Amino acid sequence: MKKTIPFLLLTLTILAFACSSSDNERLLQSTMKTRSINTDITLSSWLSAIKNEALVAKLSLPGTHDAGAYKHGGSMAITQDLTIEQQLEAGIRAMDIRLVAVNNDHLEIYHGVVAQELNFEYDVLAKVIQFLNANPSETVVITLRKEQDDKNSPRGYIAILREILEKPQYQPY
């Protein structure tokens, strides 16, 4: 998975990848068999041990449910005890992010009805990109979900998400 430019996949729905190619199976198996355990690899760069030709769909990426739910809501809403940055450093490469459009101008992380006081663009997307720039061998898959009705936001979730993702600084990702 070594890349000269870090790679970030954003999906608006959870995707299931199916690949029946025996060539891809053999490639992944040979990657795993020919690699010895390298104790020099840290959790923040573990994908560097995977061959570039390996398909993301064939990997088992460690992920977190409601990755941004670590600030508010007690035992009913908090699902993580690590921040986004800490999850990435711990080797997490797939994140489930739940969003609500707020005040017609930004997307906030929610778990159910509980706001986490995290802004998607600045507290998630920017942190993931910062991590990818520091760890160019890595890939992060983010699934996005509209968590509830838009709050005071007639423009809505899709319009705000599109506006964020179309910014020039996010285009390489």
N, C-alpha and C positions, 0 to 999 in steps of 0.2 A: 504494500500500500504506500510505498514511498512516493511522494509527489514533490515537485518543486513548488507548487502552489497548493496550500492546504485546501481540502475539499469539504464542503458542507452540503448535506442533503436536507432540504426542507420538504416535508410532505404535508398536505392539507388533510389527508385522511391516512389511516393506518393501511399500509400496503403490504400485501403478502407476495413475496417473490417465489416463483416456481421455475426451476430450470432443470431440464431433464438431460442435459448434455453430459455424456459420460466423460468427455474431454475435460470439462470443468471439474467433475468429481475427482478425476485422476490428478489434475493440477493441484487441487486443494489437499488431497491426500499426500502427494509427494512433498508439498510444502511442509506439512506437519511431520512427515516421517524423516525428512532430511535435515530438519532443524533440530539441533540439540538444545537443551535448555540453556539459555544464556542468562546468567545471573547478573549481567551488566545492564539488562533492560529494566527500566523502571516502569511503573504503572502509567506514568504520563506519556510514555512513548512505546507501549507494547506492540502497536501495529507495525512498528519498524521490522519486526521479526517475520512478518507475512510477506510473501512474494507480491510484487506489483501486479502480476497477472491474475491474482485471486479476485473473484467477484465478491462484491459486498453482499450480494444475496446468498452466498455460500458460507458466509461467516456467522458465527454466533456472537453477536455483540452484547456485552453486558449493558443493561439499561436500567433506568429508574422510572417508576410510575409516579406521576405528579411531581416531576423533578423540582419544580419551583415551590412546592408546599413545605417550607421549613421555618416559616416565621410566625404565623398566627393560626389560631383555631384549636389549640390543644390536641388531645389524643384523637378527636373526631376529624381533624382536618390536616394535621401535620403528618406527612408521609416520609419525610427525609430529615436527617439530622446534619446533613452536609450542604453547604452552599453550592451553587452551580460550579464555581471554580474548583471547590474541593472535590466535587463528584468527578470532574474531568481529570484532575490530578490523581484520583483514586482508580482511574481506568475506565470509567463509564463512557460509553461511546454511542448510546442511544438514549434520548430523553423524550419523555412525554410532557408536553407543555400545554396547559389549559389557559385560554385567554378570554378576556372580556374587553370590548371597546368601551372606553370611558371618556366622558366629556368631549366627544367628537374629535379627539386629537391623539390619543395613544391607546395602546393595548396593555392591560395589566394582567399579571398572573393571579389566578384564582384557583381555589380548590372548592368546588361546589359554590356555596354562597360566600365563602370566606376569602376576602382580599388578602393577598400576601404582601402588598405594598412593594411590588417589584414591577418595573417597567420592562416589557418584552425587549424593546430595542436596546436599552442601555444596560439592563441588569441580566439579560440572557444573551441576545444576539451579539452584542459587543464583547461580552466575556468569552463566548465560544470562539469568536474570531481572534481575539487576543491569544487564547490558548492555542488555536491552530497555527497562528503566526509563530509562536514560540516552539511548536511541535509539528513541523511540516510533514512528518510521516503519518500523522493521524487523520482520521475521518470521523465526523460526528453526524449522526442521523437524528433529526428532530421531528417528531410528529406533533402537529398543532391541532388543537381542538377548540372550537368555540364553546366555552363553558356554560354560558347562560345568555339571556337577552342583553342587548347592548344597554349600557347605563348612560342616559343623557347623551346619546350619540346617534343622531339621525343618519350620519354618514355610514356608520356601521363597521363591523368587523372586517369584511373583505376589502372595503375601500381603504381603510387605515393600514391593513396588512400589505396590500399592494403598494401603497405609497412608501412604506418603510422598505420593502424588498427591492423597489425600483431605484433606490438611492444609489448613486455611483459607487460609494464605498463598499456596497454589498454585492455589486455585480460580479467580482471575481469568485464569489463563493456560491 
